Each structure stands twice: as C-alpha cells, then as structure tokens.
Amino acid sequence: MRKYLSHGAGVDSTALMLLLLNEDPKFESVFIDHGGDYPETYEYVDYLIEKGYEITVLKPSVIAKEVRYDNIYDYFWHYKSVPFRNYRICTDKFKIQTFNKYVEKPCIVYLGYDWSEYDRARKPKTKSPKSIEYQYPLVEKRINRSQCKKIIRDHNLKVPRKSGCWFCPFQKLSDWKKLRDNYPELFKKAMAMEDRAFSARGKMGFLRKGKLSRLCPSGVQGLDGQAAYHEVVLSASRRPRASSTTRRRRQENKLTRYLEAESNG
C-alpha cells in the first residue's frame, strides 16, 4: 500500500517528514501549491528541496463554469467573494481534492497534527474516500509543537513560519496587522478582494466587525491614503441593514451552494 505525507511546509508537517524518514522512509511527501501561502512558505519548500529532501509539488486544477483555476486568490476574485468560515471551500477544492486525485488508492496518508490537535485528529473525515487511511504519528507519539521545532533544529534545518494562506478568514486581528506591516502589497490585494465582495454581495468581509481598511491609518508602510479611499467604497456599497452573525452565515451558505453548483455545472 502506498504511503503519502500531506506536507504543508509548516512546523508540524516538516517535523513529521523528518521522523518518518528515520522510521518509515517509503512514503511520498506532497505539497499543494495553490498560490495563497506566504512567500516564506514557498521559499521553505525550495530550501528543503535544495537540502536534498524529495517533495512532490502539485498545482490545483479547479474547474468552475468551464474556467480552470490553479490559484485560490483568482478563484475568489472571479466569484467576487472572500473565503468564509462556516464552509472551508478553499481547503476542500484547492487542497484536499487536488491531493486525493493525485494519490494512488488504496493508501495511507500521514497528517501533521501535533499532540495539541488531538481532538482535531479524532474527528472523522466524512468527505474523504474510504480507500484513504489517515494516520497521525505526532499525536500517537504525543509530540507537541515545541518538540516539533526541536526535531527540525536537531536536523540542522531552519524552523519554518506557520503555514497558512495570507488571506485566511481564520486569522486573528494581530495576524492581519502583521500582514499590513510586513507585506503591504499582499494586504492591499486582500483589501481589493474584500471591496469587490462588499460591492457585489453587501456585508461580506474578512473581519467580524468592519473592514480591513480600518486597520490602515495614514502613514502605514505603503498604504498612505488607502483608509479614506476604502471608507468611500464601504459607504457606497453599504445597504441599510442590522448587523447580524446569522445573516452573514445565511449569505455564506447561499454563496456556498452557488459555488458548488458552478463547479459541478
């Protein structure tokens, strides 16, 4: 039976790759390049490959309305939306489906959840094929994140940044501020995506309250004047309505059904 590692190029999956190479080297490490990761993540994949580690890099191929997308940002831009929390369509379409199409079934897939994610590992993966068996070696060995970092350092490798999309809706406010300060061009792309979603669909943004533009006081690196401009866009697109988490979820559910219909049709 073939064995694969779902490699996100973060701390946990990198530590797991190193452990597996010592214990069970007959596996293939697979990284999905969906275009939404931080620049350092792609640099780290290249770094590992240059160090001699074998990593298969896949590009997604998501077809919606006869248009093929290999970049997650372009997909949401086309549909005038932002990723949303109650249905992780980005993870499903651009990561899981791409990975599942590639692997030779039946197979074993190693996932890099550390001990702190024990509850996450216990949840059944209802949408995954029964021919894929998921295993969680870090959880089984009770290895936490600090220990994962030590494993990486013990192999004389740099510790990677936390993996994840730079426009992930699950980011904390502090993460958005770091994106604003450290990657102003990416932050402006996130604001542009959010403005496009607001203009087309009303209140649908990244933050629970307000828009990303409220994080842009005058004088922030490369973002001078952006706050005033985006507030004008917000005023033009705002409709008289009460703020409601329930209404937001209804909007997201409606858009989810629409995107699924577009992808399947």
HELIX and SHEET records of a PDB file:
HELIX    1   1 VAL A   11  GLU A   23  1                                  13    
HELIX    2   2 PRO A   39  GLU A   50  1                                  12    
HELIX    3   3 ILE A   72  HIS A   78  1                                   7    
HELIX    4   4 ILE A   89  THR A   91  1                                   3    
HELIX    5   5 ASP A   92  ILE A   96  3                                   5    
HELIX    6   6 GLN A   97  TYR A  102  1                                   6    
HELIX    7   7 TRP A  115  GLU A  117  5                                   3    
HELIX    8   8 TYR A  118  ARG A  122  1                                   5    
HELIX    9   9 PRO A  137  GLU A  140  1                                   4    
HELIX   10  10 ARG A  145  ASP A  154  1                                  10    
HELIX   11  11 LEU A  173  ASN A  182  1                                  10    
HELIX   12  12 PRO A  184  ARG A  201  1                                  18    
HELIX   13  13 LEU A  212  LEU A  215  5                                   4    
HELIX   14  14 GLN A  226  SER A  237  1                                  12    
HELIX   15  15 THR A  245  ASN A  264  1                                  20    
SHEET    1   A 5 ILE A  55  LEU A  58  0                                        
SHEET    2   A 5 GLU A  28  ILE A  32  1                                        
SHEET    3   A 5 ARG A   2  SER A   6  1                                        
SHEET    4   A 5 CYS A 107  LEU A 111  1                                        
SHEET    5   A 5 ILE A 132  GLN A 135  1                                        
SHEET    1   B 2 VAL A  62  ALA A  64  0                                        
SHEET    2   B 2 VAL A  67  TYR A  69 -1                                        
END                                                                             
